[in-house]
Amino acid sequence: MKWSEKERIAYSVSTPPGEKKDTTVPFPSSYSPEYVETSWYQWWEKEGFFTPEINDRLPHAVNHSFSMCIPPPNVTGTLHLGHALTVAIEDALARWRRMQGYKVVWVPGCDHAGIATQTVVERRLFRERGKRRQDLSREEFLKEVWTWKKEKGEEIYHQLRELGASLDWSRACFTMDPVRQYYCTTSSQIHWPCEVSLSSLIQRTLLSVPGYQNRVEFGTMVTFSYPIDGQDGEVAVSTTRPETMLGDVAIAVHPEDPRYQAIHGKQCRHPFTDRLLPIITDTMVDIELGTGAVKVTPAHDHTDFLLSQRHSLPRLTVIGGDGTMTPLCGQWLEGVKRFDAREQVIDALTEKMLFRGKRDHAMSLPVCSRSGDVIEPLLKKQWFVHCEEMAQRAIQAVDEGQLEIIPHVYTKTWSNPDVLDTWFSSGLFPFAMLGWPQQTSDLRQFYPNTILETGSDLIFFWVARMVMLGTELTGQLPFKQVLLHSLVRDKHGRKMSKSLGNVIDPLDVISGISLERLQEKVKEGNLDPRESMVAMEAQRKDFPKGIPECGTDALRFALCSYQAQGEDISLSVSQVLSCRHFCNKMWQTVRFTLGVLEDRGAELGTLAQTCPLNSMDQWVCSRLYSTVLQCEQGFERYQLHSVTAALHSFWLHSLCDIYLECIKPVLSQDSGSQREKQVVRAVLYHCVSVSLALLSPFMPFLTEELWQRLYLLRGEGGGDSAMASLCLQPYPQSSQLAHWHFPQEEADFTLVQEVVRVARSLRAQCGMTKEKPDMWAVCSPSQAQILLHFGPAVRTLGRITKLHLHCPQVAGSLSFPSAPPPPKGSAVGVVDHSCQLHLNVQGGMNVSKLSLQLSQRREKFLSKLEQSLSRTRVPNYLEKVPERVRVETENKISALEQELRNIEDQLSALQGPPKHNSGQK
């Protein structure tokens, strides 16, 4: 979408923090997010509008509660557009229920993110001060971590406020806030499945490892021998990690391996520690692997750890948590880095004539996905929970319908029996945020939560944890429903990643940002120099002029306009920009409305008192009723995209494009009775007022600003401040507008819209865009009645001076006089199978020139049609192309075919039968 820099208008009236914004000041001529979004949030928060206690002050309060927790963002960084989608959806649900009179609690929080946070803090320490974690004491490093948490936590909370999230800040919590430890501890190997990636090596490979100047060798198998104690002979063993041999406590062979039958029960002597290593037998040993004899290092290998349990072997830790060799290795290796020690061990074995060779060996190398370091298995004291029984109960809850997952397609993923061992602290969030383990009033009133809304990628990592821990620790499911939304990708369909430069801060979309500042933010981040270069190049391509100011309301509305439960969302800034234009349309509509109403607010009457008189009043009122009904159904089904689509369609098309244009002649000085004008003003006011309330959950700032202007017009100031905010007004119900439902008017008006579309198309094709010509409608009697009923609208919207209604071959009399048939040689536009529009062009148009123009248009559309059809002929089209793309293509083909039929009809009227085919499939 093309963008031109818009004027930024600042709200200049001094407003103390928390005080209500003054809307009696003059109404600016154009929409400016900066002007609109000033001061409202501070007032909402200070007045306590986001707390459940506000429910006691609402006259429309109901005896229902709605509770929900925000997925606590990691303090590793700040929020991106994926988080903004979560906030937009959840806040829309919270605001909708609050306006319905529910007692709503939506709790904010942050997650400590464990190892990930430690990693980013270590990076910052090294980048800014050249220090490593080991250079600081435990207390000093923890202080750095808590400083980081405070900075990032405050930044995240600032972003949430800027996004308009109606969170109850009095209940904010952190996943490291004190809660009762419900874990047992044991000696076990530490491993992080969700943090580790495996690098496949097929041969000797040199890799860069953090903390080493030279590259380190991997993908080799080293063989060396242990002397048998008390006799001649030796046992050769192979390993990819010779440095761990200092922790060997035994040699294992298979009991049926004939090569080692004679040495069962013997011992080997360790060449460096003089320790005796028993030769044990176990069926776990693979006879075919290596020499068939295995060195046993329980503290540094998972299989060896199991062997030590079966044979009661000691466990010697020879590599410490800092990656250096421990004192157990002896003074010659103590404090040496593990991969430096590898070379020293090989040299020492060679010196003792125990080294037997090295060869290429395919292997999978475990690498930390965050730090890039090679993972070293270690023995650690670790908190653990047995998950199997809890996981089965979680699966059973979904199978038996106690827990509903939306969309239901994710129930298949839920039934996967795999168990992960992460996310336990954030898994406590739904009940810890309400005061658990104490039996608080919040816990009794708001637990279980009503719903959990989060990204579909977290169904295993977080959702499953919460269900398992909730049922185990509280005896109840933590929520009744799980609503999952799709992932947000960039406009190219790529996953958002800092290293790709496509992670967008929502505040940059809200306030706008230059390309230069975007690049500076990359440099200030934690990326290494190579990733920074890639990210900055991507920014230059995607945002050559930076990101324009779009505003919070436009961003929220754009995010909620996607089918969040469908395919992944490819979001582009241009789509948000389109919603900003919609915001401006709303702004201009309210300016027009205020100008029409002037000081007549007291004359408007209530919604129930307003009875539409003419056809257009009835039609727009019925459209509003249908829109309210669509909003009710969309919210109840959690299909927010259908709600935003209905609201966008009503405001932009029904209200602005049609109704406002139709009432302008009525409101003019020379036409329309005073009674008719009064009804039109009332209908317009209520259409705008109700629409603002419907839009409030999605666009809280803009709707509040505009509604306050209308609120003042009605003279309804004073009273409880809770009722002086749109966000606490009752959400419109279709039952309130039942007297505005005119289904026949809505059905009939579809014909009018088609007639207007064809009329405009005819005028454009005939070069009569500035004229208001006469036209003829050749149609059925029933269609003529509709066009007669909506006559003023047809003439106004179609820019027609007079529409002549001709009904050919009618048996019997008509209730209106049928006009003569249209002049011969008229241009023809097809409305449907029984209705055509005719425009007389013979008198004032060059028929030959028009025929040539139509023929050229036909060739152009035939070419476009062939291009679209060719896309559907590719092999495996149905399997390869997503349904959404196929539907778009089919719609385009249908539109092109209709346009070609219209052109052919016009050519037929001007010059006889066409010489080309119709271009049908």
N, C-alpha and C positions, 0 to 999 in steps of 0.2 A: 504494500500500500504506500502510495506517495505521501510524503510528510513535509509540511512546511512549518517552521518554527512558530509556535503560538505564543501570544502575549501572556506573560506570567503576571497574574494579579495577586497582590498580597493583601491579606486582611489586616488593615492598619489600626483598627480600634483596639485600644489597650484592654486586655482581658486577663485578670489575675488567674493563676492556675486553679482549675477546678470550678471557676465561675462560668455561668451560662453565657454563650456567645450572643452578642447583640445582633439581631436580624432586622432591626428597624432601619438600619442604614440603607442607602440606595442600592438597588439590585444591579450588580455589574452586567454589562452588555453581553459578555461571553463567559463560558465556563472555564474555570481555572482550578485544577486540583489543589494547588497551594492555598488558594483562598478558601475553598470549601472545607478542607480537612483540618483547618486550624481550630484548636480548642475543644472540639466536641468530645474527644475521647477522655480528656481530663475531667470534663464535667460528668460524663457517664460514670467514670470510675469513682469520683468523689461522692456522688450521690448514691453509690452502692447499687446501681442498676444491674450489675452482673452477679450479685450475690443471691442465693436462694431466699434470703430474708425479705427481699423486695416484694416477693409474692404476697406477703401479708397486706401490702398497700394497694393491691390491684383489685378493683371492683369486679373484674371478670376472672378472678383466680378460680382454679379448679383443684380438686383434691387428687392431683397426680404429680409425680416427680419425674424428672429426666436427669440422669447423671451420666457423665462421660469423662474420661481422662484423655488428655492430649498425649500422643506418643512422645515421650520425653526426648527432645533432641540431644544428641551427644555434644558435650562441651569441647569436642575436638575442633570445632569451627563454628561457623554461623549458618543461618538458614539459607537454603536455595529454593528454586521454584518448585521442587518436589515437596518441600515442607509447606510452601505457600498453598499448594493444592490441598494438602491435608487440612490446613487452617481454614481455607475458604469453605470446604465441604462441612467441616465440623461446626464452624461458626454459623453457617446458614441453618444447620439443624438446631443448634442451641437457641439462636434468635427466634426461629420459627416456633419452637416449643414455648419459649418465654412469652412471646406475643399471644400464644394460645392460653396463657394463664397457668402453665405448669411451673412447679417449683424446680428451677434449673440449677444444677451445679456442674460446672466444667472446670476442671482443675489443671493448672499449668505445672510444669516441672522440667527438670533437666536430668540427663543421665550422665554418670561419671565416665562411662565408656572404657574404664579399666586400662588395659594395655595400650589401646589406641591413643588415649590422652597422654599416657606416659611417653609414648613415642613422639608426639608433636611437641611436648614440653622439652624433651631431650634435643630435638632438632633446633628449637629456638635457643636453648642454652648454648649449643655449639655455634649457631649462626651469629648470635649477638655477643657472646662472651668468650667463645672459643673453649668452653668447658664441657666435659662429659659428666654423665650422672655419677660416675665413680669418683669424680673430683670433689663431690659434695657429700656431707654427712647425710644420713637418712632424714634427719629433721630439716636440714637445709633444702633437700630436694622436695620433701613434702610441702614446704612453704612455697616453693616455686609452683608446684602443682595447684595448690589452693589459690595462689595469685592468678594463675591462668583460669581456673574455674570461675573466679569472681569476675574477671574481665569478660570472658566469653558468655557466662551466664547472664550478665547484665546486658550484653550486646544482643543476645538471643531474645531476652524479654523486651528489649526496645523494639526489635523487629516485629515481635508478636503484637505489640501495642500499635505500631505503625500500620500493621495489616488489619487493624480494627477488631482483633479477636476479643470477644466478650468473656474473657476468662475471669474467674474469681481469684484475684491476686491474694486475697487474705488467706487462701488455702494452698498457696504455692509450696512445692516440696522438691527435694533433691533425692536421687536414688541412693545416696550415702547418708541420708538422715538416719538417726538411730532407730532401728527396729530390732525385735527379738531375733536372735540367731536361732534358726531352726535347722541347723545342719550338724552332722557328725564329721569328725576328722580322722584321717588315716594316712598311712604312708603309701603313696601311689605315684605313678609317673605323671608328670604334668604334660599336657598336650592341649593344643588349641585348634581343633579341627577347622573352625571357621576362619582362622587367621593364616593357615598354612597352604601354600601352593607347591606342587611337585614339579621340579624341573627334570625332564627326561634327558639323560645323557647316553650316548651310544658308544662312546670311546673316551680316551683321555682328553680332557677339556680344561682350559685355564679360565677361571672365573674371577671377577672382581668381588671382593667381600668387604663390607664396611669395617674400617679399622686396620686394614692391611694395605701397605703401599704397593706391594707386588701382587699380581694375580695368583690365585691358589689353584693347585692341581686337584681335579676330581675325575671320576670315571676310570680309576685303576684299582686293581686287586693286588695287594702285597702279600707275599707268602714268607713266613719265617718259622723257625723250629724252636720247640721247647725240649731241653735235654731231659731224659727220663732219669729220675733220681735213683742212685744206687746201682746202675747198670749201664752198659753201653746202649746206645739207641736214642732216638728222638721222635717227637711227634710234630709233624708240620701242620700249621694252621694258616688260613687265609683270611684277610680282612680288608675292607676299604678304609678303615680308620685305625691305622697302627698306633696312633697316640693313646688309644684307649687300653692298650695291652697292659698299662700300669695298673689298671683296675681289674685285670683277669683274676678269677678265683678258682677256676676249674677248667678242665678240658672235657668235652662231651663227645662221645661216639655212639653210633647205633649199635644196639646189642647183637645184631645179626650180621654186622660188617666183619667178614673173615679177616680183613687186614689188621684188625685191632683186637682179636680174640685173646691173644696172649698177654695183653697189658691191662685187661680189665682190673680195676682196683689198685693199679699202680699210681705213682705220683710223678709229677714233673717239677723241676726246680725253676723258679722265676729267675732269669738272668740278672735282673737289676735290684730286686728286693729280697732275694734269697727265700721267698715265700714258697711253700709247697702247694702245688695245685693238684687236687685229686682228679683221676681220670674216671669219669662217671659214664654210665650208659643210659640212653633215653631214646625212645622211639620218635621224639620230635626232631632228631637230627636227620638231615637229608643226605643219604649215602652218596648221591650223585653230585652234590654240590662241593666244589673245591676239592680239598683233600679228603673229605669225609669226616674230618676231625674239626671241632668247633671250639674256639676260645669263648669262655663264658664271662661276660662283663655285666652283671645284673644292674648296676647303677646307671648304665648308659645304653641299654638296648631292651626293648619291650619283651622280645622272646626270651632273652637271657634272664630277665626279671621273673618270668613264669618258671623257668628252670630252677631259679634260686628258691622259689617257693616250694617246688616239688622235692628238692634235695637238701633243703635247709642250709643253703650256702650264704656266706656273708655278702654284703653289698658295699663296695668301696667306691666312694665318689672321688674321682681323680680330676674332673673338670668342674670348676666352680661356676657360679651364676654369672660371673663377669667374663667368662670365656677363657680363663687362664688355668694353668695346672695347679692343683692343690698341694699342700705340704706332704700328703701321702706319697707323692711321686719322688720325693727326695729333693735335696737342695739343688741338684743340677737342673731340675725342671720346674721347681716351684716358682710360680708367677709368670712363667713363659706362656705366651698366647698358644692356644690349642693347635693351630695350623703351623705355627713355627715349631712347636714341639714335635709335630709329625715328622719333619725332616731330621730333627735331632735324634729321635728314636730310631729311624731307619739307619742313620749314620752309626749309632751305637750298636745296633744289631749287626751291621756289617763288620764293625771292628771286632765283635765277639764271634764272627764267622757263623752267625745264625740266620742271616738274611738269605732267602732262597729265590728271590726274584720278584718282578712286577710286570703285570700285563694289563692291556685294556679290558675294561669290564663295564657292560651296560648297567645303568642304575638310575633310580629316581631319587633326586636330591631334594629334601624338604627345605623350602625357603619361606621365610616370613613375608607375607604379602604386604606388610606395612613398612618394615625396615629394610628388607632385602637381605637380611642376614641369614646364614645357614642355621637351621634349627638343631639344637643339641638336646637329646633326651636326658632329663635329669630327674633325680628323686627329690620331691618336695612335699612338705606338709600342705595338704589341699583340702578345702571344703568340698564335700560331695553329697549328692542326693541320689538315691536309687529311683530311676524314672520309669521303669518298665510298667509297674502297676498303675502309676498315675497316667501314663500315656494311654494305656488301655481304657481307663475310665474316661479320658478326654475323647477318644474315638467313639466310645459307647454313647456319650452325651449327644454327639452329632447324629449317630445312627438312629437314636431313639427320639430325635426331634426336640430334645431339651435345649440344645444350642443350635441356632440357625446361622448358617454362613451364606452371605449374599455377595456375589452371585453364587448359585448353587454348584456351579462347575468346580469350585474350589473344594468341595467335599471330597473329591477324589484325592487331591493333594493331602487333605487332612488325614485320610485313612492310611497314609504311608507310615509304617511302623518304626521307621528310623528314629533314634533318640539322640539329640545333641546335648551338650553339657554347658551351654552358654546362656547369657541373658537372664540369669537368675535374680539379680538385684532389681532390674527393671520389671521382671516378672511379678514382683510383689506390688507394683504400682497401683493397681485398681483398688486395693484395700488398704495399703500402707498410707495412701494419700488421705484416707478418711479416718486415720488415727489408730489402725490396727497395730499392735495386738490388743490395745485397750478397747473396751466395748463402748465407744463414743456414740453420741447421738447421731453424728454424721454417718457412722458405720451402720447404725440401725436403720437410718432413714434412706440412705442412698446406695446401700450395697445389698444385692448385686447391682452393678452399673446397668443402665438401660441398654447401652450399645457400646461396642468398640468399633471405631472407624480408623483404618490405617491402610498402608500400601500393601498390595498383594504379595510383595516380596518378603514381607515379615510374618507370613502365616506360620512358618516353622520357627524362625528365630525368636519371635516375641509372643505371638498370639498363643502358640502351643504352651509356652512356659507359663503364661498367665493362667490358662485353663488348668494345667496340672497343679500349679502351686495354690491357686485359689481353692480348688476342690480339696486339696490335701490339708491346707492350713485353716480354712474357714468352713469346710463342709458344704460349700455352695459353689456353683459356677460363678465366675467373677462378672459375667454379663450375660444377657439373654440373646443378643444378636451380634454378629460380626459382619461389618460392612467393609469390603475390600475395594480399593480403587486401583486403577492402572498406574504404571510408572510414567513419569514425565520425561520425555526425550527432547533433544533439540530439533530444530526444523528439518535436519537431515536424517532424523530417526536414530541418532546415536545416543547411547546412554550418557548422561551428564557426568563429566569427570573433570577435575581440576587440571589434570595434565593435558586434556584436550582443549582447555580454554573455553568450554561451553557451559560451565557452571555460572548461573546468573543469580546475583543477589536480588531478591524481590524489591529491595529498597531502590536499586538502580533503575528498575522498571517504573516504580512509583514516582520517583523524583527526577529521573533522567540522569544521564552521565555521559561525559565526553569520552572519546576513544583514548585520549591521553590518560585520563584518570583510571580507565579500565586497565590500561597497561601498567600503571603505577601499582594498582592493587595486586597484580600478578607478581610484580617484583617484591612486594612487601610480604608475600605469602611464604609457605614452607616448601615450595617446589624446588627441585635441583635445577641448575642453570639450563640443562638440555630441555627439560620439561617446560620450563618457563618460555624458552624460545618457541616451542611448538604451540603453546597456549596463546602467546601474543600474536603469532602469525594467524591463528584461527580467528582471533578477535578482529584483526584487521580486515579479514575477508567477510565476516558475518556482520560486523558493526563498523563500517568505514566512517560513518558520521556519529558514532556513539549510539546511545539508546535514548529515544525521545521521552519526555515526561508524559506518562500515561495516567498516573493517579492510582490510588488504592482500589477505588470502586471498579474501574475498568479492568484491573488485573483480576480481582476476585470474580467479576462477572464472566470474564473470558475463561478462567479456570473451571468454573462451574458449568460452563456451556458445553464442555466435552462430555461424551458418554463415558463417565469415569469407570464404569464396570465393563467396558469393552476392551478394544485393543489399546496398546500403549499410546500415550498422548504425545504427538509431535507438536510442540508449542513453538510458535514464532512470535516475535515482538509485534509484527504487523497485525496479528490477530487481536492482540491486546489493544493496539492502536485503533482498530476498528471499533472496539467497545468504548474507547475514549470519545470517538465521534458520536456514538450512541448517547453518552453522557451529555455531550453538548446539545444533542437533539432534545433530551429531557429538559435541560436548562432553558432552551429557547421556548419549549412548549409551556413551561410554567411562567416564563416572562409574558408570553402571549395571554395566558389565562389570567394572570394578575391584571394585565391591561384591560381585558374584557370585563373583569369583575369590578375593577376600580374600588369604589366604596360601597358596593352592593352586597357585601358578605352577609349581612343580616337577612337579606331576602332569599337566600339560597334554599333554606329548608333542609330537613334531614334526608337521609337516603330513602327512608320508608315513605316520606312525603312527596318525593320527586317522581312524577309520572310522565314519561316521555310522550309527546304528542304526535310528531310527524314520523315518516318512515325512517329517516336517517337517525333520529334520536332513538327510536326503538331498535334499529339495527345495532348501533354502537353500544347501547345498554345490554343487548343480548350477547354481543361479543364480549363485553366485560364479564357478564355472568359465566360464559363458557370458559373464559380465561381463569377466573377464580376457581372454577371446577377443575380445570387442568392442573392448577397449582396444588389444590388439595390432593388430587390423585398422585401427582408427581412426588410431593413430599412424603406421603404415606408409603409410597413404594421406593423411596430413596433414589428416585430418578430425577436428580436435580437438573440435568440437561433438558428434560422435557419442560420443567418449570421455567427455566430461563428462556427457552425457545418460545414458549407461549407468551411470556411477558414482552420479549423483544418484538414479536410479531404484532401484539396488540398495540403497543405504544408507537412503534415506528410506522406500521402500515395502517392498522384500523383507525388509530386516533389521529396521527399526524397526516399521513398521505391521503386519507379519505375524509374522516369526519371534520377535521379542522378546515379543509378546503371547502367542504359543503356548507359549513355554517358561516363562513365569512360573508357571503351575500346576505344571509339572514340577519346578521348583526350590523350590516351597513345601515346608514341613515335612511336610505330610500326604500328599503323593502323589509318585510317582516313586521308582524304586529308586536305590541309590547308584551303580551302574554307569551307569544312564541319565543321572543327574545329571552324572557325570564326563564322559561323552561330550558332553553338551550344553554344559558349560563349555568343553571343548576346541574344539568347533565354533564357539562364540561367539567365543572368543579368536582363532582363526585367521581367521574372517570379518572381524573388526575389524582385526587386524594386517595382513592382506593388502590390505584396502580402504585403509588408511592409506598403504601403499606405493604403491598405484595412484593415489591422490590427490596424492601428494607433489609431482609436477611442477607441479601447479596451485595447491596450497595448502601451500607449504613451511613456513610458520611454525606453523600449527595442527597439521599432521600430525606435525611434529617434536616439538612439545610433548606431544601425546597418545601418540605412539609411545614417547617416553622413559619415560613412566609405565608402559607395558606392558613395556618393556625391563627396567626395574628389578624388576618383578614376577617376571620369569623368572630373576632373579639372574644376568644375563649381563654384568655390569659388568666393567671391566678390559680388558686387551688393547689392540690398536692403536686409537687414537682415531678413525681413519678408519672403522672398522666400528662405532663407537659413535654414528653419525649415520644417520638414516633416509635422508638424501639420497644416501648411498653404499651403501645396501643393494641387493641384486639386485632389479631390477624383476620382479614376478611374471610367470611364464610359464604358459600354459595346459597345457603338457606336464607341469608339476609337479602339476597338479590333475586329471589325467586320471582318476584313481581316484575323483574326486568328481563325475564326469559321469553324471547319471541323466536322460537326455532324456525318458523316459517320465513320470517324476515331474513334470518341468516342464510337459510337454504336458497331463497330467491335471489339474494344479493350476489351469489356466485355468478349468476348470469350477467348481472350488471358489471361486475369486475372484468369478465371476459369481453363484453361489448366495449368497455372503456379501453381495454388493452388493444383490441383490434382497431378501434377508432384512432387511437394514437399512432399505431403502426401504419395505418393507411395514410394519415396526414403526413407522417414523416417520409414515407415512400414517394408520395406525390409532391413533395416539396412545399407543403402547406402548413408548416409548423407554427407560423404566426397568425394564420387565418383561423376563423371559427366558422367553417362551412356547414351547410345542411348535409345531412346523411339520411339514407334510407335503410331501415331494418326490414328484411324479408324474413318473416318468422311465423311461428305457430301462434294461434290466438292466446294460449296460456302464456307464452313468452312475451307477447305484446302487452298483456295485462301487467306483467311484472315491470316491463320497461316504462309503461305508463305510470305505474305506482311510484317508481323511483325516478321519474322524469327529471326533476331538478338536479339530482345527483349525476345522472347520465350526461346531461348537458354541461354541468360544471366540470366534472372530472375528465370528460372526453373532449372538452373545448369544442362543443357543437352548438350552433345557433338553434337548430331545430332538428329533431329526429322524427322522420316520417315513418309510420308503422304500416307496413303492407302485409296482409295475410292472404296469400293466393289460395284458390280452390277451397274456400270455406263453405261448408254446408250449413245453412241457417244464418240467422242474424247475429251480429256482434254487438257488444255493449258499448262499442266506440266506433267511430267512422274509420274504415280502412283507407289508407292513402293510396293513390295511384301507384303503379309499379315504378321502379327507379328508371332514370333515363338510360337509354342504350349506350353502351360503350363506357359505362361507369367502372371504376376500379372496385374490385371485390375483395373483401376480407371474410374468411370463414370463421364463425364463432363456434358452431357445432353442426351436426348433421341436418338440423332443421332451422338454423339461423345464419343469415349472411348480412354483412354490412356493405352498402354501396356508396361510393363517393363519386359524384359527377365531375369528371376531369375533362370531358370533351370541349366544354365551352372555353376554358381558360388555360388548358395545358397542351403542350406539344406531345401528342400521343406517341409519335415515333421515338422521341427522346425518352419518354417514360418506359416504353417497351424495351428499348436498349438497356436502360438502367436495371429493369427487372431481369432481363436475360443475364446481365453481368452478375447480378446478385445471385441468380440461380446457379451459375457456374461456380461461384465462390462457395456457396453452401454445399453443392455437390462434392466439391473437393474436401471440404471439412468433414462431410458425412463419410466419405470413403476412408479418410484418415482414421476416424473413430471406429468404423467397421473393421478395418484392417487389424486393429488392436485385439478385437474379439476372435480373430482367426488364428492367433498364435497357438502352437501345440500346447495341450494341457492347460488351456486358458482358465477353466473352472478351478483347477487344483492350484495353479501358481498365483493367481491374482486374488488379493483379499476381497471379501464380499463388499466392503465399503467402496472400493475402487470400481468394482463391477457395476454396482448400483449407479454410481456417478456417471459411468460411461453409458449405461443404458438410458439414463435420463437425458444425457446430452444427445444421443442418437434420436430419441423420441422428439426432442425439441427441434432438432435440425429437420427431421422429416415433416413435422408440422409446418415449419417455416417454408419448406419447399412446396408443400401443398398450397399454402396461401399464395405464394408467388405464381404457381401454375394457374390457380383460379383467376388471379388478376390478369395474367397474360391471355387466358381464354376470353375474358371479357373484352380485352383491347384488340386482339389480333387473331382470334379463332383458336383452334386446337393447338397445343404445344407440339414442337417438333422433337423434343427430347423426352426420354423416360423420366419418371418421377423420382428416381433415386431411391426406390424402396429396396429393402434388404431382400 
